[in-house]
Structure formats: structure tokens, C-alpha cells
């Protein structure tokens, strides 16, 4: 888990081919446990921030 709020946030590193199925399974498990709807964002890693010269 990550973040500082009571809501919580999890980061899961999953292979691209498995991402959609993983998201469905986590969403269903979360809903069954809490009755709430999870917000899931499937992302790809990138190079991140860097200094840009003008």
C-alpha cells in the first residue's frame, strides 16, 4: 500500500498480458469485501521526470 490517507492505494506490477484480468479479479474481490467500487488505473512505466533545456 502507498499513500497517507485512510482510503489506501496499492501499486501492483503485473505483466501487460495479465493486467486486465488482474484488474477484474482485484475489483471483484474488493467489491465483495467492502461493497465499494475500486478505481483501477492500468499504466505503463516511462522514463519519468527529467530536466529540459530551452
Secondary structure by P-SEA (a helix, b strand, c coil): ccccccbbbbbbbccccaaaaaaaaaaaaaaaaccbbbbbbbbbbcccbbbbcc
